[in-house]
Amino acid sequence: MPPINPQKHRITVHPGDQCRETISPEITPQMLDAEIASEAYHTPTSGITVCILTLRNGFIVTGESRLFDPAAVHPDIVRDLAKGKARQKMRELLAFRLADQRQLARQRAELAEFQRTVSDETVDAMISAALGGNAPQ
């Protein structure tokens, strides 16, 4: 079995709580960047650096990074680690959005196919049957 590419594979939970590997569309760094409206960093005295990303829809995603010896590491590296964790959360949210969009597209295609194959007379008969033969004329 080939190694899992973290950019194209993800472990997802499906109905029945069965985990399996699925291939989802690759979410590019440009897609993530396009969703970020603003970013801010907060480093309280506890030594944890928090990256706060506000997305264009107003949703807030955070990532945290903590080092045992902050003096030994440049602050930009700590920020990059925190931002990387926030972007990973964004990637998961975008994968969820894309899955919803694919499902909606499938449902629309199924409805369009149904509408092409069902005549008005069939629809009238279905309504009449559902109403117990008392469909309005």
Helices and strands as residue ranges (DSSP letters): E 9-14, E 18-23, H 29-35, E 36-42, E 48-55, E 60-66, G 70-72, H 75-117, H 120-130
